[in-house]
């Protein structure tokens, strides 16, 4: 009974977000470890079981995740909620062996001694929300019961559980008219003087272009032709297209906001919203855009696909976010204004007249899909939208469900104690609410915004890859829906590199289900649907904007194989000149060993065989103790762990799913030299950024995904000042298929030499001048 009572006490102390994650995955999110003995902060109001749009999603989520290889692997790990709710050690405490032992001894008392403070404040949620129960089992049962009652339509009830009757007609495109506005955008003002000026609007040019069958056939069969160009701020650009070469795109040194065809009120609000990024020098040359934003928006506004792999959360992340938010909102306002204007024209036309000029919609309403990794990102995007729509403080726009949105997507500043020392880039990425399971529909109509709009009544959908994955479902599932993705005109994937650390399969799954013909009509008026949608050519008109902190083959693959825009693609392709090895400050010999693989599919097995045959034997000697093996892939980590166990090697291991006590124990054993090897995964480092003490020998089983992780791991050696730095070693395995990662570590010139050289071993020495 004592054990059961302790378990219930633990469940009571968890927040609703932690209970939900625990129920779905059998463990907490890798990032969520508490840092002090305080109860979990309760100010965040998470998505409830029966709230606006997520009441029935739990029914399908548990089924959906079973089909993922990633989560099948998760299911094999024996995790328990007790260990995950333990206190995260402070860096200075955990790394001393004696204090680590004390911490481990007191773990049980920490778990059961926490105050009962995990329940959420329910003041911000609708009346229909049910009260959360104390145990995970009761919560699951209650959710399933609620989901059955709340769904409006069994065919897509997963999405439309929340029916906001009060705002449904107010935000309906079909029943509203362009009464207050004289035109549908700034181009309309010019239209009275010149119809030609209106036709120059990039939105009109792109959406009104009628492709011919032979052009579509050409795009699906012929390879793309490409050309190079160098821009002042973006650098080296690659333009590619299958159709005839379009006129060369040149970077504008100055941009007049009035010539960008921005829909009102964006022309007046954008300079105010963006002024935080403008330096005094910028304001004189261009009062609206930073040099980076000007060149990015210049490409976005032509409706070409864009891949920008230099987005940095610390430096230019918010600049980039503001630029794509401006483009997305501009597109939605123009599209909706066109529909409302045509509504008024149709209303005024004589009965019985049939006009084909009013084809202005897709098969479903959502036009923009924004994929972001965390709730904090969604919060910032919505705040930018609101700022861009508010002309001044007197003209506030009406935002429905704003209080609820702030509760569920906001965060409490006290939730994350300030005593943890982490790198600046880590703090920038993991700022605010970092829950990675969410989706929200946003409807915008003239001077109003509706948050938590049902997807089929939304203009913009903001979601995480996991949030989309659980709604799209898998083949054979009863509750799945992806019809709302059929007419997406702009797809924005921001911070794509983080999805490599989450689950890249979710991104691929989304790309396979976007711009397909819907299975149901969803009440659409086919006389208003564009011919491009009826012909199932939506994917050839969809603009994809892809932002990442790095170049990676998997991200490149999505851009090259899943983007079909007839306007073509633009990719930023700058090569790193120096590489992160230049940031290694310790005196250390770096031995790079090339392995030969026949093809890409054989690299995994070749690397494993090369490691156990040629690398590991050199480190088996007791003199080579304190060896850390850095493994980027979790599947490689599992394979190595099983091999080490089979060979009965003296090792310990840490991965993103290792229990708190296990992490403590492994670090202590490694520091004291009681364990010769430490297997260490990249995702653990990504989510935790612990300093591992006691490293004397380093093996990079594969080059890191993030190049700065290479120098970070190497510089951990100086954390143990024991005067034996002369014996430190570092070995790196690489193949010709790791060219991009290798270039990011050693620079492009050295990479070319290392891949073409007849020698398979290359040596670099750092820190010689110290």
Residue pairs with C-beta under 8 A, 6 or more apart in sequence:
6 111
6 112
7 81
7 82
8 134
8 135
9 112
9 114
9 116
10 81
10 82
10 85
10 111
10 112
10 114
11 19
11 81
11 118
11 134
11 135
11 136
12 116
12 118
12 119
12 134
13 39
13 40
13 85
13 114
13 115
13 116
13 117
13 118
14 22
14 40
14 81
14 85
14 118
15 40
15 41
15 42
15 44
15 46
15 118
15 120
16 46
16 48
16 118
16 119
16 120
16 132
17 44
17 46
17 435
18 28
18 29
18 32
18 40
18 85
18 118
19 118
19 132
19 136
19 139
20 46
20 47
20 58
20 139
20 437
21 27
21 28
21 29
21 32
21 435
21 437
22 28
22 81
22 84
22 136
23 58
23 136
23 139
23 140
24 58
24 61
24 62
24 65
24 437
25 65
25 71
25 74
26 74
26 75
26 77
26 79
27 74
27 77
27 79
27 81
27 84
27 657
28 81
28 84
28 85
29 434
29 435
29 436
30 656
30 657
30 683
30 684
30 687
30 688
31 430
31 434
31 687
31 688
32 84
33 84
33 86
33 87
33 88
33 660
34 40
34 85
34 86
34 87
34 88
35 87
35 88
35 90
35 416
35 417
35 419
35 420
36 87
36 417
36 419
37 87
37 110
37 113
37 114
39 114
39 115
39 116
39 117
39 118
40 117
40 118
40 415
41 412
41 414
41 415
42 117
42 118
42 119
42 120
42 121
43 121
43 412
43 414
43 415
44 120
44 407
44 408
44 410
44 411
44 412
44 415
44 433
45 120
45 121
45 122
45 123
45 124
45 125
45 404
45 407
45 408
46 120
46 408
46 435
47 54
47 408
47 438
48 54
48 55
48 122
48 125
48 129
48 130
48 132
49 55
49 58
49 129
49 130
49 132
49 139
49 142
49 143
49 146
49 147
50 128
50 129
50 130
50 146
50 150
50 161
51 125
51 126
51 129
51 162
51 404
51 408
51 452
52 126
52 161
52 162
52 164
52 401
52 404
52 452
53 159
53 160
53 161
53 162
53 439
53 440
53 441
53 452
53 454
53 455
54 161
54 439
55 143
55 146
55 147
55 150
55 151
55 161
55 162
56 146
56 147
56 148
56 150
56 151
56 157
56 158
56 161
56 479
57 147
57 158
57 470
57 471
58 140
58 143
58 144
58 147
59 143
59 144
59 147
59 148
59 158
59 479
60 158
60 470
60 471
60 473
60 477
60 479
60 480
61 470
63 473
63 477
63 479
64 469
64 470
64 473
64 474
64 477
64 480
65 71
65 470
66 72
67 474
68 469
68 503
68 505
68 506
69 505
70 503
70 505
73 634
73 635
73 638
74 657
77 657
79 657
79 659
80 659
82 111
83 659
83 660
83 661
83 662
84 659
84 660
85 111
86 107
86 110
86 111
86 659
86 660
86 661
87 103
87 107
87 110
87 660
88 420
88 660
89 100
89 103
89 660
89 664
90 419
90 420
91 420
91 421
91 690
91 691
93 99
93 100
93 103
94 100
94 103
94 664
94 667
94 690
95 667
95 671
95 691
95 693
95 719
97 668
97 671
97 672
100 664
100 665
100 667
100 668
101 668
103 664
104 661
104 664
104 665
107 660
107 661
119 132
120 132
121 407
122 129
122 131
122 132
124 403
124 404
124 406
124 407
124 408
125 404
125 407
126 162
126 404
128 150
130 142
130 146
132 139
133 139
133 142
147 157
147 161
150 157
150 161
150 162
151 157
151 158
151 160
151 161
152 160
152 161
152 163
153 160
155 481
155 520
156 455
156 456
156 481
156 483
156 484
156 520
156 522
157 479
158 471
158 479
158 480
158 481
159 454
159 455
159 456
159 471
159 481
159 484
160 454
160 455
160 456
162 452
162 454
163 454
164 400
164 401
164 450
164 452
164 453
164 454
167 400
167 450
167 453
168 457
169 175
170 176
170 445
170 448
170 450
171 443
171 445
171 448
171 450
171 453
171 457
172 457
173 336
173 339
173 340
173 343
173 361
173 365
173 445
174 343
174 525
176 340
176 343
176 445
176 446
177 340
177 343
177 344
177 347
178 184
178 337
178 340
178 341
178 343
178 344
179 344
180 446
181 264
181 337
181 446
182 188
182 189
183 189
183 191
183 337
183 341
184 263
184 334
184 337
184 338
184 340
184 341
185 201
185 261
185 262
185 263
185 264
185 333
185 334
185 337
186 258
186 261
186 262
186 263
186 264
186 267
187 197
187 198
187 200
187 201
187 204
187 261
188 198
190 197
190 198
191 197
191 198
198 204
199 205
200 261
201 261
201 334
202 261
202 301
202 302
202 303
203 261
203 303
203 330
203 331
203 334
203 335
205 303
206 303
206 541
206 543
206 567
207 335
207 489
207 530
207 541
209 541
209 566
210 531
210 532
211 532
211 537
211 540
211 566
215 243
215 566
216 537
216 540
218 242
218 243
219 242
219 243
219 540
219 564
219 566
220 564
222 242
223 242
224 240
224 241
224 242
224 568
224 569
225 240
225 241
225 242
225 245
226 238
226 239
226 240
226 241
227 238
227 239
227 240
227 245
227 248
228 236
228 237
228 238
228 239
229 236
229 237
229 239
229 248
229 249
229 250
230 236
230 237
231 237
231 251
231 295
232 251
232 253
232 291
232 295
233 251
233 291
233 292
233 294
233 295
234 251
234 292
234 295
234 296
234 308
234 572
235 572
235 574
236 572
236 573
236 574
236 575
237 570
237 571
237 572
237 573
238 569
238 570
238 571
238 573
239 249
239 304
239 568
239 569
239 570
240 568
240 569
240 571
241 566
241 567
241 568
241 569
242 566
242 568
243 566
243 568
246 567
246 568
249 298
249 299
249 302
249 304
249 570
251 294
251 295
251 298
252 294
252 295
252 298
253 285
254 285
254 286
255 286
255 288
255 289
255 294
255 297
255 298
257 267
257 270
257 271
257 288
258 267
260 267
260 297
260 301
261 301
262 270
262 326
262 330
263 330
263 333
263 334
263 337
265 388
265 389
265 390
265 391
266 326
266 329
266 330
266 333
266 388
268 391
269 387
269 388
269 389
269 390
269 391
270 288
270 326
270 388
271 287
271 288
272 387
273 322
273 384
273 387
273 388
274 288
274 289
274 290
274 293
274 322
275 283
277 290
277 293
277 318
277 319
277 322
278 287
278 290
282 289
282 290
282 291
286 294
289 297
289 323
290 319
292 316
292 319
292 320
292 323
293 319
293 320
293 322
293 323
296 306
296 308
296 320
296 323
296 324
297 323
297 326
297 327
299 306
299 570
300 306
300 323
300 324
300 327
300 543
300 545
301 327
302 567
303 543
303 565
303 567
304 543
304 565
304 567
304 568
304 569
304 570
305 543
305 544
305 545
305 546
305 559
305 563
305 565
305 567
305 568
305 569
305 570
306 544
306 545
306 546
306 569
306 570
306 571
307 546
307 548
307 555
307 556
307 559
307 569
307 570
307 571
307 572
308 320
308 545
308 546
308 547
308 548
308 572
309 547
309 548
309 549
309 550
309 551
309 555
309 572
310 316
310 549
310 572
310 574
311 317
311 320
311 494
311 495
311 547
311 548
311 549
312 425
312 549
313 425
313 428
313 429
313 495
313 549
314 424
314 425
314 428
317 428
317 495
318 380
320 494
320 547
321 377
321 380
321 381
321 384
321 494
322 384
324 492
324 494
324 545
324 547
325 381
325 384
325 385
325 388
326 388
327 490
327 545
328 368
328 370
328 460
328 490
328 492
329 385
329 388
329 389
329 444
331 367
331 368
331 489
331 490
332 367
332 368
332 444
332 459
332 460
333 444
335 360
335 367
335 459
335 489
336 444
336 445
336 446
336 459
338 360
339 360
339 361
339 528
340 445
340 446
342 358
342 360
342 528
345 358
346 355
346 358
349 355
354 527
356 527
358 527
358 528
359 527
359 528
359 529
359 530
359 531
360 528
360 530
361 487
361 524
361 525
361 528
361 529
361 530
361 533
362 486
362 487
362 489
362 529
362 530
362 533
362 538
363 486
363 487
363 517
363 518
363 521
363 522
363 524
363 529
363 533
363 534
364 456
364 483
364 484
364 486
364 487
364 518
364 522
364 524
365 456
365 457
365 458
365 459
365 487
366 441
366 455
366 456
366 458
366 459
366 460
366 461
366 484
366 485
366 487
366 488
367 459
367 460
367 487
367 488
367 489
367 490
368 459
368 460
368 461
368 488
368 489
368 490
368 491
368 492
369 460
369 461
369 463
369 485
369 488
369 490
369 491
369 492
369 514
370 378
370 381
370 460
370 461
370 462
370 463
370 492
370 494
371 463
371 464
371 465
371 468
371 491
371 492
371 493
371 494
371 507
371 510
372 378
372 381
372 462
372 463
372 464
372 494
372 495
373 436
373 464
373 465
373 494
373 495
373 498
373 499
373 502
374 430
374 432
374 433
374 434
374 435
374 436
374 464
375 408
375 409
375 432
375 433
375 434
375 435
375 436
375 438
376 409
376 411
376 431
376 432
376 433
376 434
377 494
377 495
378 409
378 438
378 440
378 462
379 405
379 406
379 409
379 410
379 432
379 433
381 462
382 405
382 409
382 442
382 451
382 462
385 442
385 444
385 449
385 460
386 397
386 399
386 449
389 397
389 444
389 447
389 449
390 396
390 397
395 447
397 447
397 448
397 449
398 447
398 448
398 449
399 448
399 449
399 450
399 451
400 448
400 449
400 450
400 451
400 452
401 450
401 451
401 452
402 451
404 451
404 452
405 440
405 451
405 452
408 438
409 433
409 438
409 440
410 432
410 433
411 432
411 433
422 689
423 689
423 712
425 708
426 689
429 495
429 498
436 464
436 465
436 466
436 502
437 464
437 466
437 467
437 470
438 463
438 464
438 467
439 461
439 462
439 463
439 464
439 467
439 468
439 471
440 451
440 452
440 461
440 462
440 463
441 451
441 452
441 453
441 454
441 455
441 457
441 458
441 460
441 461
442 449
442 450
442 451
442 453
442 458
442 459
442 460
442 461
442 462
443 449
443 450
443 453
443 457
443 458
443 459
443 460
444 450
444 459
444 460
450 457
455 461
455 484
456 483
456 484
456 522
458 484
461 484
465 499
465 502
465 503
465 506
465 507
465 510
466 502
466 503
466 506
468 506
468 509
468 510
469 503
469 506
469 509
469 510
471 480
471 481
471 482
472 480
472 481
472 482
472 485
472 509
472 510
472 513
473 479
473 480
473 481
473 482
474 480
482 513
482 514
482 516
483 518
483 519
483 520
483 522
485 510
485 513
485 514
485 515
485 516
486 515
486 516
486 517
486 518
486 533
486 538
487 515
487 533
487 538
488 514
488 515
488 538
488 542
489 538
489 541
489 542
489 543
490 542
490 543
490 544
490 545
491 514
491 542
491 543
491 544
491 545
492 544
492 545
492 547
493 507
493 544
493 545
493 546
493 547
493 558
494 547
495 547
495 548
495 549
496 507
496 546
496 547
496 548
496 555
496 558
497 548
497 549
497 550
497 552
497 555
497 705
497 706
499 506
499 507
500 552
500 554
500 555
500 705
501 682
501 683
501 686
501 687
501 705
504 554
507 558
508 558
511 558
511 562
514 539
514 542
515 538
515 539
515 542
517 536
526 534
532 538
532 540
532 541
539 564
540 564
540 565
540 566
541 565
541 566
542 563
542 564
542 565
543 565
543 567
544 559
544 562
544 563
544 565
546 555
546 558
546 559
548 555
549 706
550 705
550 706
550 707
550 744
551 573
551 740
551 744
552 705
552 740
552 741
553 737
553 740
559 569
559 571
563 569
575 743
575 748
576 707
576 743
576 744
576 747
576 748
577 747
577 748
577 749
578 747
579 707
579 743
579 744
579 745
579 746
579 747
579 750
580 707
580 708
580 710
580 711
580 744
580 745
581 590
581 710
581 711
581 745
581 746
581 747
581 764
581 766
582 747
582 766
583 708
583 711
583 715
584 590
584 710
584 711
584 714
584 715
584 766
584 767
585 715
585 718
585 766
585 767
585 770
586 714
586 715
586 717
586 718
586 725
586 728
586 766
586 767
587 725
587 728
587 765
587 766
587 767
587 768
587 770
588 714
588 717
588 725
588 728
588 729
588 730
588 765
588 766
588 767
589 728
589 729
589 730
589 763
589 764
589 765
590 714
590 730
590 732
590 763
590 764
590 765
590 766
591 729
591 730
591 731
591 732
591 761
591 762
591 763
592 732
592 734
592 746
592 754
592 761
592 762
592 763
592 764
593 610
593 614
593 615
593 731
593 732
593 733
593 734
593 760
593 761
594 734
594 735
594 736
594 754
594 755
594 760
594 761
594 762
595 606
595 607
595 610
595 733
595 734
595 735
595 760
596 606
596 735
596 760
597 603
597 606
597 607
597 735
597 736
597 737
598 606
600 737
603 735
603 737
604 635
604 636
606 735
607 636
607 701
607 702
607 733
607 735
608 636
608 639
608 640
610 733
611 640
611 701
611 733
612 643
615 699
615 731
615 733
618 624
619 627
619 677
619 697
619 699
620 649
622 676
624 676
624 697
624 729
625 673
625 676
625 696
625 697
626 670
626 673
626 676
626 694
626 695
626 696
626 697
627 676
627 677
627 678
627 696
627 697
627 698
627 699
628 670
628 677
628 678
628 680
628 692
628 695
628 697
628 698
628 699
628 713
629 640
629 677
629 678
629 679
629 680
629 699
629 701
630 680
630 682
630 685
630 698
630 699
630 700
630 701
630 704
630 713
631 637
631 640
631 679
631 680
631 681
631 682
631 701
631 702
632 681
632 682
632 701
632 702
632 703
632 704
632 705
633 682
633 702
634 655
634 656
634 681
634 683
636 701
636 702
637 653
637 655
637 679
637 681
640 679
640 701
641 653
641 679
644 651
644 653
644 677
644 679
649 676
649 677
650 675
650 676
650 677
651 675
651 676
651 677
651 678
651 679
652 665
652 666
652 669
652 670
652 675
652 677
652 678
652 679
653 666
653 678
653 679
653 680
654 662
654 663
654 666
654 667
654 678
654 679
654 680
654 681
654 684
655 679
655 681
655 683
655 684
656 681
656 683
656 684
656 686
656 687
658 666
658 684
663 690
666 675
666 678
667 690
667 692
667 693
669 675
670 678
670 692
670 693
670 694
671 693
671 694
671 720
672 694
673 694
678 692
680 692
682 704
682 705
682 709
684 690
685 709
685 712
685 713
686 706
686 709
691 716
691 719
692 716
692 719
693 716
693 719
693 720
694 720
695 713
695 716
695 717
695 719
695 720
696 717
696 720
696 724
696 727
696 728
696 729
697 728
697 729
697 730
697 731
698 713
698 714
698 717
698 728
698 729
698 730
698 731
699 730
699 731
699 732
699 733
700 710
700 713
700 730
700 731
700 732
700 733
701 733
702 733
702 734
702 738
703 710
703 732
703 734
703 738
703 741
703 742
703 745
704 710
704 713
704 741
704 745
705 741
707 741
707 744
707 745
710 745
714 730
714 766
717 725
717 728
732 745
734 741
734 742
734 754
736 755
739 751
739 755
742 751
742 754
742 755
743 751
746 754
746 764
750 764
753 762
754 762
